[in-house]
Amino acid sequence: MVDLFSNVPEPKHRIRTGMGGWTFVPWRDNFYPKGLVQRRELEFASRQVTAIEINGTFYGPQKPATFARWRAETPDGFVFALKAPKQIVESRQLAGTGARIDGFIHGGIAELGDRLGPLLWQLAPRRGFDRDDLAAFLGLLPRTLADMQLRHVLEVRNPEFMCAEYLALARSHGVATVFTDAPAYPSFADITGDFVYARLMHSREDVATGYPGAELDAWAQRARTWAAGGEPDDLSRVEPAAGRKAPPREVFVFFIGAAKARNPAAAMALHARL
């Protein structure tokens, strides 16, 4: 019998590493132990990485009992990031989504308790920067749920967001902005919140750890810099970096998409470097 509890990693230097989801058939050949039953995959995965981004919440609501089960199957210190529903982020007008936001926030995610991490609001590439609409939307995002603080992060995928006006708006609402290394989307490392959320989408099938060792070394150094309150000097930006360090930050680094079969190995290899 596999001992699922033999390895429970802890975040290093306030940095969490993980991947998107835990149900993926190829992982049963290169990540999960042979013979592990599917219903125990989350139990195992959450003991190899320190965070997982849930994609299922993007496509449809989950029952409160499901969130409670996910909490029960994961160890202390583990965190889920949740993608917000597509029916919200793909609405024609974000400003009119208040009822849907309320439904998502009060639809059972509180059952995750201390496993609840950032809420990711992923905007479609076709959505340009509409300051008034976005400002109204950000004002709708609740900051607390029961006795928990909620953290929000925007993933913007249209180059129109690469402007000082967007940065100022996001900062005024304390909302983080995703950094991604995906060539298809705008990449800018300007800090807009009190935590950092990176989605790395360039893993390669022919590399056992997804990213070559030298690239993982570089990402480890960038993550340490973010966590210490600094800003890496080798990433693209809209504005110059702040001249002084901020307070220490929590950092999330997720390996998403691309050569998905390699993403758990990439997350674990990055964690090992930390």
N, C-alpha and C positions, 0 to 999 in steps of 0.2 A: 504494500500500500504506500502511495506517495505521501510523504510528510509535507503538507501544504504550509505548515507553520514554521519550517526550518529557516526561512529567510524573510524577515520583515524589515525592509530598508527604511531609513529615516531620511527626511529632507536634509540636504547638506548646504550649509551656509544660506539657509532660507530659500533654497532652490529646489523645485519639484520637477521631476521629469516623468514623461509618460507618453501614451499614444492615444489614438482615437478608438474607443470601443474595446471590446474584449472577445466578440464573437466573429471569427474569421476562419474559414475552413483551412487555408494553408498554414495557419499558426499551429494546427494540430500535428504538423509534421516537423516544425522547426522551433516551437516555443513551448507548447504544452507537453507535459510528459505523456509518453505512450500509454494509452488505456485510460486516461483521465476522462471521466464522464462530463458531458457538456454542462450540466447544471453546477459543476464545481469550477468552471473556468474563471469566473470572476474571483472566486475565493483564491485561486492560484495567482492570477494576474496581479491582484492587488497586493501581493506579497513579493512581487518582483520589481514593481515600479511604485512611485509615490503619488501618482495622480493619473486619472483617466478622463478624457473628454467624452461625454455622452452625446452621440449623434441622434439617437432615437427620439429625443425630446424635440428635435427639429421637425420631424415628420408627423408626430402625433402625440396626444397626451398620454401620460403614464398614470397608473392608479397609485393612490397613496400607499397601498400595501406593497407595490413594487419598489417604491423608493425606500420603504422601511426594510424590505428584504435586502436591497443593495447595501444599506447601512450595516445590517446584521452580518453580511458575508465579508465585510472588509475590516481590516485591523484599525486600531486607534492610530490617529495621525494621518490616515489616508484621506484624500480629497477627490471629489468629482467636480469637474467643470461641466456645465449644462449648456447646450446650444438652445437658444430660445426658438419657439415655434416659427416655422416659415410663414404661417398665416399672419403673423405679426410683421416680420421683417420684409415680407414681399408685398405688403399692402401698398396701394397706390399712394395713400397719405399716411405717413407714420403718426402724424399728430392726432389721427382719429382712432388710434388703437388702444385707448385707455382700458376699455372693458376687457379686451383680449389679454392685455398685459396683466390685469388683475386676475383673470382666470388662470393664467400660467403661474403667477406667483403664489396664489392661494389654492392651487390644484394638487397639492401634496408634496411639494419639494421640501417643506419644513420637516418631513419625516426623515430626511437625510441628516438632520442635526448638525453635529460638528464635521460631518463629511461634506457639507455643502461648500463648494468653492465658487469661483467666479461664474457669472452668467454671461454667455457669449452671444452677442447680437450681430449676426453676420448679414451684412447688406449685399445685395446682388450687384454684379458689375455694371448693370445698366442704370443703377440709381446714382445720379450725380449729386453734387453737394447743393442742397437747398437749405440755406441757413435757417430760415424761419420754421420750416417743417421739422428739421432736425432738432432745433432748440426746443420746440414744443414736445417732441418725443422724449428727449432727455429729461425734461421736466416731469414726465409721467413715470419715470423709473423709480420705484420705491427704494428707500435706503435701508429699511429694516423689515424683518419678518419675524414675528414673535419677539424673542430676545436676541435675534441674530442680526449682525450687520450684513447687508448685501453688497456685493462688489460687481460692477458691471464693466464689460469690455466690448468695444465696437471693432468689428472687422470691416474695414471699408475697402472696396475693390474697384473703385473708379478713380482715375487720376485727378479728378476735380477736387478731391479731398486733400490733395497735397498743397495746402495753402495755410498761411498764418491764421486766417479767419477760422478755419476748422479747428486748428490746434487750440486757439484761445477759447472756443466754445466748449470743446471737450474738457479742457482744464477747468473751466468755470463750473462744470458739473461733476468734476472729480471722476471722470470716466476714462479708463485706460483705452489705448488703441493697440490692436494686434500688430506685431511685426512679423512679416513672413519673408522667406527667401524664395518664394515662388516667382519665377520670371513672368508669369502671366498677369500678376497683380502688382499694384504699386507697393513698393517697399520703402518705408521710412521709419526710422528708429526714434523719432521725437517722443519724449515721455509726456503723457497727458494725464496719468493717474498716479496713485501711490503704490502700484505694483506693476510688474512687467509680464506680458503674455506673448510668447513667441510660438508661432506655428511653422514648423520647418517641413517643407514639402518637396525636398529634393533628394530623397533617399534613392539609392541605386540597387537594382536587383543583383548585380554582379559583385557587390561588396557585402560581406557577411554581416557587418555592423551597420549597413545602410549608408553611412557616410564614412569616407576614409579616415584613418586615425588622425591625420593632421587637421582635418576639418573639425572633427570632434574636439580636439585640443583647443582649437580657436573658439568654438562655441562654449566650451567650459570656461575659458577666460572671459568671454563676453558676459556669460551668466554671472560669474563672480563679480565683475565690475558693476553690473546692474544691481546685484544684491547688496553691494557695499554702498550704494547710493550714487554711483558714478554713471557715466554713459560711454559706451565703447566709441572709439574714435575712427573705426574702420567700417562703419555702416552708413548707408545713405540717409540723409536728413532733409527736412524742409528748412529748418532754422539752425543756426549754430548751437552747439551744446551749451548748457548752462555753465557758467564759470566756476561754480562751487558745487560740492557734493550735497545731495539730498540725504535725508535719513535713510537707514537701511531699508531695503524693500524685499517683499516676497516676489519670487520669480517662478513662472511656469513655462516650461519648455516642452511642447508636444510635437511628436513626429507624426505627421498626418499625410495620408494619400501617397502619391508617387508609387514607389515599390513597397506597397503596404506590408508585404510579407516580412520585410526587414525592420519594420518600425519598433517592435518590442526590443530587438537586439540593439537598435540605435539608442533607445531610451536607457537601457541598462548600461550600455557602454559609456554614455555621457555621465550617468550617475556615478559609475566607477571612477571616472576622472575627477569627480568633485570630492 
